[in-house]
């Protein structure tokens, strides 16, 4: 990714992350989220010291930038310095299992940031290498689902600024919600001296690294860009969210070199689905939070015109397939895991092929294709639930023998 980014004249993910040691970071909260993940291997005293040092370094950087009247004042350098400092400590001051555990914590924190920056590089590559988008095909196929983006877009507009900002807050803070639950999952790492075999961050990173490759195969910009005001002169028409795209003969649409082609599948839907899955074993508050974020994310992706309904269906199937693969990788590949991952991959491929080659038929016969799409997604959900229950059978309580009456 670094080499490809250099080919297009921009620094890649490694250069961007290395530059944030000194330069103003592009995402300070993300760096502190990485620091928080790294600190799961530390004791509470060490965590407080690490957080204090990170904040102190950021104060120094802020004062220097303020003194020289710098344009960027974003914080986060201190978090990266502390993470790198603990990498140095692990190599020079730790041995054995302590060194391995600390290096794993450092690696997890750095990988969170690197994964985000790699995703940004992917988005740049999609806009640079895909001069046309396939929105016309997906918008036509979306008639089979009742044009949910157009429906939800009008609903969000009707809620006014309050509803808009509330949904936007949920949509924008999905990474924060995921980080909070990841910390909950990893809260016993320091005490147990090891990481769990499978946790939320693993699947989040896998989705973020694999998903953008699908964008290269099926580039889609989104309704608000291809058929709305955000597309400017490149929009095929200004239809969203009031007028659905008429059924015609879809064709690739030339588009700008700036807008990412990041719709198919919807990775926000995939991440929210993964968060929902992992919160099922948490407390009641966490279960409610997972359901809330999934509902809010689906509402926002459609209501803001960022995705079509077909993107969301593909995103759910994609998330369950990746999650099943990560679980199988952890516990060992068996017949059930191979079958589930293979089935999810086939359904996902068939969805993409149908969106590309059968959109007109899907729009003309929504009463047939709409239920088929939903049943295909439901079949993957059912397969995932059934398989994971086989992997984690419920343990029945041991029945105590009834007391025997002793006769005199």
One Martini backbone bead per residue (centre of mass of N, CA, C, O) as a GRO file, in nm:
protein
  408
    1UNK     BB    1   0.056   0.064  -0.018
    2UNK     BB    2   0.297   0.252  -0.013
    3UNK     BB    3   0.381   0.221  -0.311
    4UNK     BB    4   0.113   0.303  -0.441
    5UNK     BB    5   0.092   0.585  -0.313
    6UNK     BB    6   0.357   0.692  -0.438
    7UNK     BB    7   0.259   0.666  -0.734
    8UNK     BB    8   0.029   0.904  -0.657
    9UNK     BB    9   0.187   1.125  -0.464
   10UNK     BB   10   0.146   0.984  -0.174
   11UNK     BB   11   0.147   0.898   0.134
   12UNK     BB   12   0.142   0.632   0.323
   13UNK     BB   13   0.068   0.467   0.613
   14UNK     BB   14   0.358   0.463   0.726
   15UNK     BB   15   0.434   0.760   0.684
   16UNK     BB   16   0.198   0.881   0.842
   17UNK     BB   17   0.263   0.746   1.114
   18UNK     BB   18   0.555   0.849   1.143
   19UNK     BB   19   0.489   1.162   1.124
   20UNK     BB   20   0.323   1.166   1.410
   21UNK     BB   21   0.563   1.209   1.600
   22UNK     BB   22   0.563   1.531   1.507
   23UNK     BB   23   0.323   1.576   1.359
   24UNK     BB   24   0.010   1.648   1.309
   25UNK     BB   25  -0.250   1.473   1.358
   26UNK     BB   26  -0.551   1.346   1.209
   27UNK     BB   27  -0.614   1.142   1.477
   28UNK     BB   28  -0.622   1.156   1.806
   29UNK     BB   29  -0.836   0.951   1.914
   30UNK     BB   30  -0.706   0.705   1.775
   31UNK     BB   31  -0.439   0.708   1.937
   32UNK     BB   32  -0.581   0.674   2.215
   33UNK     BB   33  -0.711   0.404   2.142
   34UNK     BB   34  -0.440   0.258   2.105
   35UNK     BB   35  -0.343   0.310   2.394
   36UNK     BB   36  -0.575   0.163   2.537
   37UNK     BB   37  -0.510  -0.115   2.416
   38UNK     BB   38  -0.220  -0.133   2.526
   39UNK     BB   39  -0.307  -0.101   2.844
   40UNK     BB   40  -0.423  -0.396   2.901
   41UNK     BB   41  -0.115  -0.495   2.995
   42UNK     BB   42  -0.147  -0.313   3.239
   43UNK     BB   43  -0.148  -0.162   3.515
   44UNK     BB   44  -0.303   0.087   3.678
   45UNK     BB   45  -0.050   0.248   3.741
   46UNK     BB   46   0.068   0.240   3.450
   47UNK     BB   47  -0.169   0.378   3.313
   48UNK     BB   48  -0.155   0.651   3.457
   49UNK     BB   49   0.132   0.716   3.370
   50UNK     BB   50   0.093   0.695   3.061
   51UNK     BB   51  -0.133   0.909   3.041
   52UNK     BB   52   0.029   1.143   3.165
   53UNK     BB   53   0.259   1.148   2.958
   54UNK     BB   54   0.086   1.193   2.707
   55UNK     BB   55  -0.040   1.462   2.800
   56UNK     BB   56   0.228   1.615   2.844
   57UNK     BB   57   0.329   1.598   2.551
   58UNK     BB   58   0.084   1.744   2.427
   59UNK     BB   59   0.126   2.011   2.571
   60UNK     BB   60   0.397   2.075   2.446
   61UNK     BB   61   0.307   2.069   2.150
   62UNK     BB   62   0.094   2.289   2.179
   63UNK     BB   63   0.282   2.522   2.268
   64UNK     BB   64   0.464   2.517   2.020
   65UNK     BB   65   0.239   2.564   1.806
   66UNK     BB   66   0.136   2.825   1.932
   67UNK     BB   67   0.407   2.986   1.909
   68UNK     BB   68   0.423   2.929   1.576
   69UNK     BB   69   0.142   2.932   1.444
   70UNK     BB   70  -0.004   2.678   1.373
   71UNK     BB   71  -0.250   2.522   1.185
   72UNK     BB   72  -0.212   2.258   1.351
   73UNK     BB   73  -0.366   2.123   1.683
   74UNK     BB   74  -0.354   1.830   1.709
   75UNK     BB   75  -0.368   1.561   1.898
   76UNK     BB   76  -0.148   1.243   1.985
   77UNK     BB   77   0.162   1.220   2.014
   78UNK     BB   78   0.180   1.107   2.303
   79UNK     BB   79   0.057   0.830   2.247
   80UNK     BB   80   0.274   0.737   2.044
   81UNK     BB   81   0.518   0.766   2.232
   82UNK     BB   82   0.426   0.559   2.442
   83UNK     BB   83   0.406   0.314   2.263
   84UNK     BB   84   0.706   0.323   2.171
   85UNK     BB   85   0.823   0.312   2.456
   86UNK     BB   86   0.711   0.022   2.520
   87UNK     BB   87   0.871  -0.115   2.299
   88UNK     BB   88   1.148  -0.052   2.423
   89UNK     BB   89   1.097  -0.186   2.697
   90UNK     BB   90   1.040  -0.473   2.593
   91UNK     BB   91   1.329  -0.513   2.465
   92UNK     BB   92   1.517  -0.405   2.725
   93UNK     BB   93   1.327  -0.490   3.014
   94UNK     BB   94   1.211  -0.757   2.897
   95UNK     BB   95   1.100  -1.102   2.945
   96UNK     BB   96   0.943  -1.333   2.798
   97UNK     BB   97   0.612  -1.306   2.862
   98UNK     BB   98   0.622  -1.002   2.912
   99UNK     BB   99   0.731  -0.923   2.636
  100UNK     BB  100   0.510  -1.049   2.461
  101UNK     BB  101   0.266  -0.899   2.583
  102UNK     BB  102   0.367  -0.609   2.531
  103UNK     BB  103   0.401  -0.639   2.221
  104UNK     BB  104   0.106  -0.704   2.167
  105UNK     BB  105  -0.004  -0.435   2.268
  106UNK     BB  106   0.153  -0.256   2.076
  107UNK     BB  107   0.056  -0.389   1.813
  108UNK     BB  108  -0.246  -0.328   1.852
  109UNK     BB  109  -0.225  -0.018   1.862
  110UNK     BB  110  -0.080   0.019   1.584
  111UNK     BB  111  -0.287  -0.144   1.408
  112UNK     BB  112  -0.525   0.043   1.438
  113UNK     BB  113  -0.393   0.282   1.290
  114UNK     BB  114  -0.295   0.136   1.032
  115UNK     BB  115  -0.574   0.040   0.939
  116UNK     BB  116  -0.694   0.322   0.896
  117UNK     BB  117  -0.476   0.423   0.691
  118UNK     BB  118  -0.519   0.200   0.486
  119UNK     BB  119  -0.810   0.275   0.421
  120UNK     BB  120  -0.746   0.558   0.312
  121UNK     BB  121  -0.571   0.456   0.079
  122UNK     BB  122  -0.785   0.292  -0.062
  123UNK     BB  123  -0.977   0.529  -0.126
  124UNK     BB  124  -0.777   0.677  -0.306
  125UNK     BB  125  -0.746   0.450  -0.515
  126UNK     BB  126  -1.040   0.434  -0.612
  127UNK     BB  127  -1.048   0.730  -0.727
  128UNK     BB  128  -0.794   0.694  -0.924
  129UNK     BB  129  -0.875   0.396  -1.075
  130UNK     BB  130  -1.201   0.475  -1.091
  131UNK     BB  131  -1.370   0.663  -1.330
  132UNK     BB  132  -1.615   0.475  -1.265
  133UNK     BB  133  -1.954   0.400  -1.173
  134UNK     BB  134  -2.226   0.161  -1.043
  135UNK     BB  135  -2.495   0.308  -0.948
  136UNK     BB  136  -2.712   0.233  -1.159
  137UNK     BB  137  -2.732  -0.065  -1.080
  138UNK     BB  138  -2.803  -0.037  -0.775
  139UNK     BB  139  -3.046   0.156  -0.804
  140UNK     BB  140  -3.213  -0.046  -0.967
  141UNK     BB  141  -3.201  -0.289  -0.769
  142UNK     BB  142  -3.338  -0.125  -0.524
  143UNK     BB  143  -3.636  -0.169  -0.609
  144UNK     BB  144  -3.666  -0.451  -0.467
  145UNK     BB  145  -3.649  -0.281  -0.169
  146UNK     BB  146  -3.788   0.017  -0.200
  147UNK     BB  147  -3.585   0.245  -0.178
  148UNK     BB  148  -3.455   0.308   0.123
  149UNK     BB  149  -3.288   0.571   0.089
  150UNK     BB  150  -3.523   0.752   0.005
  151UNK     BB  151  -3.701   0.706   0.250
  152UNK     BB  152  -3.493   0.778   0.477
  153UNK     BB  153  -3.421   1.060   0.374
  154UNK     BB  154  -3.703   1.185   0.427
  155UNK     BB  155  -3.713   1.123   0.728
  156UNK     BB  156  -3.461   1.283   0.816
  157UNK     BB  157  -3.558   1.556   0.704
  158UNK     BB  158  -3.817   1.564   0.892
  159UNK     BB  159  -3.653   1.586   1.173
  160UNK     BB  160  -3.424   1.768   1.133
  161UNK     BB  161  -3.152   1.878   1.309
  162UNK     BB  162  -3.180   1.687   1.551
  163UNK     BB  163  -3.189   1.415   1.401
  164UNK     BB  164  -2.934   1.452   1.235
  165UNK     BB  165  -2.726   1.484   1.472
  166UNK     BB  166  -2.791   1.223   1.621
  167UNK     BB  167  -2.721   1.025   1.389
  168UNK     BB  168  -2.435   1.134   1.335
  169UNK     BB  169  -2.319   1.057   1.608
  170UNK     BB  170  -2.353   0.753   1.579
  171UNK     BB  171  -2.195   0.721   1.313
  172UNK     BB  172  -1.918   0.863   1.410
  173UNK     BB  173  -1.900   0.672   1.697
  174UNK     BB  174  -1.836   0.374   1.628
  175UNK     BB  175  -1.533   0.345   1.709
  176UNK     BB  176  -1.581   0.414   2.007
  177UNK     BB  177  -1.772   0.182   2.073
  178UNK     BB  178  -1.570  -0.039   1.997
  179UNK     BB  179  -1.347   0.039   2.199
  180UNK     BB  180  -1.511   0.001   2.457
  181UNK     BB  181  -1.573  -0.303   2.413
  182UNK     BB  182  -1.283  -0.400   2.379
  183UNK     BB  183  -1.202  -0.326   2.667
  184UNK     BB  184  -1.400  -0.519   2.795
  185UNK     BB  185  -1.285  -0.782   2.668
  186UNK     BB  186  -0.967  -0.692   2.774
  187UNK     BB  187  -0.971  -0.655   3.100
  188UNK     BB  188  -0.797  -0.946   3.172
  189UNK     BB  189  -0.509  -0.949   3.054
  190UNK     BB  190  -0.318  -0.867   3.289
  191UNK     BB  191  -0.413  -1.093   3.484
  192UNK     BB  192  -0.374  -1.349   3.275
  193UNK     BB  193  -0.136  -1.298   3.050
  194UNK     BB  194  -0.355  -1.283   2.804
  195UNK     BB  195  -0.514  -1.319   2.511
  196UNK     BB  196  -0.774  -1.369   2.347
  197UNK     BB  197  -0.838  -1.548   2.066
  198UNK     BB  198  -1.110  -1.367   2.038
  199UNK     BB  199  -1.199  -1.040   1.903
  200UNK     BB  200  -1.317  -0.748   1.782
  201UNK     BB  201  -1.058  -0.627   1.649
  202UNK     BB  202  -0.999  -0.848   1.446
  203UNK     BB  203  -1.255  -0.808   1.269
  204UNK     BB  204  -1.228  -0.507   1.213
  205UNK     BB  205  -0.958  -0.528   1.060
  206UNK     BB  206  -1.044  -0.732   0.843
  207UNK     BB  207  -1.267  -0.558   0.718
  208UNK     BB  208  -1.079  -0.304   0.654
  209UNK     BB  209  -0.881  -0.475   0.459
  210UNK     BB  210  -1.086  -0.632   0.262
  211UNK     BB  211  -1.320  -0.448   0.167
  212UNK     BB  212  -1.172  -0.242  -0.034
  213UNK     BB  213  -1.127  -0.458  -0.258
  214UNK     BB  214  -1.428  -0.450  -0.353
  215UNK     BB  215  -1.424  -0.161  -0.463
  216UNK     BB  216  -1.254  -0.236  -0.717
  217UNK     BB  217  -1.483  -0.422  -0.839
  218UNK     BB  218  -1.732  -0.226  -0.699
  219UNK     BB  219  -1.784   0.087  -0.783
  220UNK     BB  220  -1.937   0.313  -0.538
  221UNK     BB  221  -2.062   0.627  -0.419
  222UNK     BB  222  -2.369   0.710  -0.393
  223UNK     BB  223  -2.660   0.885  -0.385
  224UNK     BB  224  -2.557   1.177  -0.293
  225UNK     BB  225  -2.356   1.176  -0.547
  226UNK     BB  226  -2.497   1.046  -0.808
  227UNK     BB  227  -2.814   1.178  -0.703
  228UNK     BB  228  -2.695   1.449  -0.573
  229UNK     BB  229  -2.557   1.741  -0.449
  230UNK     BB  230  -2.262   1.622  -0.381
  231UNK     BB  231  -2.181   1.567  -0.694
  232UNK     BB  232  -2.253   1.787  -0.872
  233UNK     BB  233  -2.146   1.769  -1.199
  234UNK     BB  234  -2.130   1.439  -1.168
  235UNK     BB  235  -2.413   1.400  -1.147
  236UNK     BB  236  -2.670   1.242  -1.313
  237UNK     BB  237  -2.874   1.352  -1.086
  238UNK     BB  238  -3.129   1.535  -0.888
  239UNK     BB  239  -3.303   1.296  -0.677
  240UNK     BB  240  -3.201   1.296  -0.398
  241UNK     BB  241  -3.479   1.180  -0.194
  242UNK     BB  242  -3.750   1.218  -0.394
  243UNK     BB  243  -3.644   1.056  -0.664
  244UNK     BB  244  -3.630   0.781  -0.809
  245UNK     BB  245  -3.472   0.586  -1.015
  246UNK     BB  246  -3.523   0.512  -1.320
  247UNK     BB  247  -3.604   0.259  -1.529
  248UNK     BB  248  -3.343   0.124  -1.731
  249UNK     BB  249  -3.019   0.143  -1.875
  250UNK     BB  250  -2.753   0.068  -1.728
  251UNK     BB  251  -2.443   0.256  -1.658
  252UNK     BB  252  -2.154   0.383  -1.641
  253UNK     BB  253  -2.026   0.656  -1.438
  254UNK     BB  254  -1.868   0.931  -1.454
  255UNK     BB  255  -1.607   1.046  -1.225
  256UNK     BB  256  -1.426   1.163  -0.998
  257UNK     BB  257  -1.093   1.188  -0.811
  258UNK     BB  258  -1.220   1.197  -0.493
  259UNK     BB  259  -1.447   1.009  -0.458
  260UNK     BB  260  -1.519   0.742  -0.300
  261UNK     BB  261  -1.567   0.380  -0.366
  262UNK     BB  262  -1.751   0.297  -0.061
  263UNK     BB  263  -2.028   0.089  -0.077
  264UNK     BB  264  -1.930  -0.206  -0.189
  265UNK     BB  265  -1.974  -0.269   0.085
  266UNK     BB  266  -2.100  -0.188   0.396
  267UNK     BB  267  -1.883  -0.128   0.656
  268UNK     BB  268  -2.061  -0.005   0.871
  269UNK     BB  269  -2.249  -0.246   0.879
  270UNK     BB  270  -2.034  -0.458   0.944
  271UNK     BB  271  -1.937  -0.331   1.212
  272UNK     BB  272  -2.214  -0.318   1.354
  273UNK     BB  273  -2.265  -0.621   1.339
  274UNK     BB  274  -2.017  -0.706   1.504
  275UNK     BB  275  -2.090  -0.551   1.758
  276UNK     BB  276  -2.356  -0.697   1.807
  277UNK     BB  277  -2.239  -0.981   1.841
  278UNK     BB  278  -2.034  -0.918   2.083
  279UNK     BB  279  -2.267  -0.802   2.284
  280UNK     BB  280  -2.432  -1.066   2.356
  281UNK     BB  281  -2.214  -1.136   2.611
  282UNK     BB  282  -2.294  -0.907   2.772
  283UNK     BB  283  -2.445  -0.687   2.917
  284UNK     BB  284  -2.737  -0.524   2.902
  285UNK     BB  285  -2.615  -0.255   2.817
  286UNK     BB  286  -2.444  -0.367   2.581
  287UNK     BB  287  -2.675  -0.490   2.421
  288UNK     BB  288  -2.826  -0.226   2.376
  289UNK     BB  289  -2.592  -0.075   2.241
  290UNK     BB  290  -2.557  -0.263   1.998
  291UNK     BB  291  -2.847  -0.222   1.888
  292UNK     BB  292  -2.835   0.086   1.865
  293UNK     BB  293  -2.591   0.106   1.666
  294UNK     BB  294  -2.714  -0.057   1.441
  295UNK     BB  295  -2.966   0.114   1.392
  296UNK     BB  296  -2.821   0.390   1.355
  297UNK     BB  297  -2.639   0.307   1.117
  298UNK     BB  298  -2.858   0.223   0.916
  299UNK     BB  299  -3.001   0.496   0.916
  300UNK     BB  300  -2.758   0.672   0.824
  301UNK     BB  301  -2.667   0.536   0.558
  302UNK     BB  302  -2.944   0.601   0.428
  303UNK     BB  303  -3.030   0.899   0.524
  304UNK     BB  304  -2.749   1.030   0.394
  305UNK     BB  305  -2.675   0.874   0.114
  306UNK     BB  306  -2.427   0.652   0.133
  307UNK     BB  307  -2.646   0.418   0.074
  308UNK     BB  308  -2.779   0.130  -0.025
  309UNK     BB  309  -2.964  -0.142   0.042
  310UNK     BB  310  -2.773  -0.345  -0.102
  311UNK     BB  311  -2.525  -0.279   0.075
  312UNK     BB  312  -2.638  -0.388   0.346
  313UNK     BB  313  -2.679  -0.679   0.267
  314UNK     BB  314  -2.379  -0.725   0.196
  315UNK     BB  315  -2.263  -0.637   0.475
  316UNK     BB  316  -2.381  -0.865   0.647
  317UNK     BB  317  -2.258  -1.104   0.493
  318UNK     BB  318  -1.965  -1.012   0.520
  319UNK     BB  319  -1.945  -1.007   0.831
  320UNK     BB  320  -2.020  -1.308   0.888
  321UNK     BB  321  -1.790  -1.429   0.719
  322UNK     BB  322  -1.551  -1.301   0.870
  323UNK     BB  323  -1.626  -1.395   1.154
  324UNK     BB  324  -1.617  -1.699   1.088
  325UNK     BB  325  -1.320  -1.701   0.999
  326UNK     BB  326  -1.195  -1.600   1.268
  327UNK     BB  327  -1.308  -1.827   1.445
  328UNK     BB  328  -1.183  -2.062   1.285
  329UNK     BB  329  -0.888  -1.975   1.315
  330UNK     BB  330  -0.889  -2.009   1.626
  331UNK     BB  331  -1.036  -2.310   1.663
  332UNK     BB  332  -1.042  -2.442   1.394
  333UNK     BB  333  -1.092  -2.612   1.112
  334UNK     BB  334  -1.409  -2.718   1.015
  335UNK     BB  335  -1.685  -2.811   0.859
  336UNK     BB  336  -1.868  -2.583   0.960
  337UNK     BB  337  -1.677  -2.344   0.895
  338UNK     BB  338  -1.635  -2.397   0.594
  339UNK     BB  339  -1.933  -2.389   0.514
  340UNK     BB  340  -2.000  -2.102   0.610
  341UNK     BB  341  -1.785  -1.945   0.450
  342UNK     BB  342  -1.863  -2.055   0.173
  343UNK     BB  343  -2.159  -1.963   0.174
  344UNK     BB  344  -2.111  -1.661   0.219
  345UNK     BB  345  -1.938  -1.622  -0.038
  346UNK     BB  346  -2.153  -1.706  -0.242
  347UNK     BB  347  -2.371  -1.501  -0.168
  348UNK     BB  348  -2.199  -1.250  -0.214
  349UNK     BB  349  -2.139  -1.304  -0.513
  350UNK     BB  350  -2.437  -1.316  -0.608
  351UNK     BB  351  -2.506  -1.030  -0.534
  352UNK     BB  352  -2.308  -0.886  -0.722
  353UNK     BB  353  -2.408  -1.019  -0.986
  354UNK     BB  354  -2.703  -0.920  -0.968
  355UNK     BB  355  -2.642  -0.614  -0.962
  356UNK     BB  356  -2.489  -0.619  -1.245
  357UNK     BB  357  -2.690  -0.833  -1.438
  358UNK     BB  358  -3.008  -0.790  -1.280
  359UNK     BB  359  -3.146  -0.501  -1.230
  360UNK     BB  360  -3.393  -0.486  -1.415
  361UNK     BB  361  -3.537  -0.740  -1.314
  362UNK     BB  362  -3.551  -0.648  -1.018
  363UNK     BB  363  -3.729  -0.392  -1.079
  364UNK     BB  364  -3.973  -0.547  -1.226
  365UNK     BB  365  -3.955  -0.787  -0.977
  366UNK     BB  366  -3.986  -0.719  -0.654
  367UNK     BB  367  -4.170  -0.957  -0.541
  368UNK     BB  368  -3.923  -1.160  -0.594
  369UNK     BB  369  -3.632  -1.027  -0.529
  370UNK     BB  370  -3.666  -0.913  -0.249
  371UNK     BB  371  -3.710  -1.180  -0.087
  372UNK     BB  372  -3.449  -1.314  -0.188
  373UNK     BB  373  -3.247  -1.123  -0.056
  374UNK     BB  374  -3.349  -1.160   0.237
  375UNK     BB  375  -3.317  -1.471   0.244
  376UNK     BB  376  -3.016  -1.479   0.193
  377UNK     BB  377  -2.939  -1.324   0.448
  378UNK     BB  378  -3.095  -1.507   0.650
  379UNK     BB  379  -2.933  -1.767   0.591
  380UNK     BB  380  -2.666  -1.662   0.707
  381UNK     BB  381  -2.766  -1.600   0.987
  382UNK     BB  382  -2.861  -1.885   1.054
  383UNK     BB  383  -2.588  -2.026   1.005
  384UNK     BB  384  -2.436  -1.872   1.223
  385UNK     BB  385  -2.607  -1.939   1.471
  386UNK     BB  386  -2.594  -2.248   1.444
  387UNK     BB  387  -2.283  -2.281   1.448
  388UNK     BB  388  -2.216  -2.130   1.717
  389UNK     BB  389  -2.384  -2.326   1.891
  390UNK     BB  390  -2.202  -2.570   1.831
  391UNK     BB  391  -1.941  -2.434   1.949
  392UNK     BB  392  -2.143  -2.325   2.205
  393UNK     BB  393  -2.257  -2.515   2.418
  394UNK     BB  394  -2.482  -2.572   2.647
  395UNK     BB  395  -2.475  -2.610   2.994
  396UNK     BB  396  -2.618  -2.825   3.187
  397UNK     BB  397  -2.741  -2.865   3.477
  398UNK     BB  398  -2.683  -3.036   3.757
  399UNK     BB  399  -2.853  -3.290   3.897
  400UNK     BB  400  -2.973  -3.349   4.201
  401UNK     BB  401  -3.022  -3.582   4.415
  402UNK     BB  402  -3.258  -3.713   4.584
  403UNK     BB  403  -3.346  -3.752   4.891
  404UNK     BB  404  -3.331  -4.007   5.123
  405UNK     BB  405  -3.530  -4.187   5.321
  406UNK     BB  406  -3.481  -4.281   5.649
  407UNK     BB  407  -3.550  -4.568   5.806
  408UNK     BB  408  -3.594  -4.694   6.131
   0.00000   0.00000   0.00000
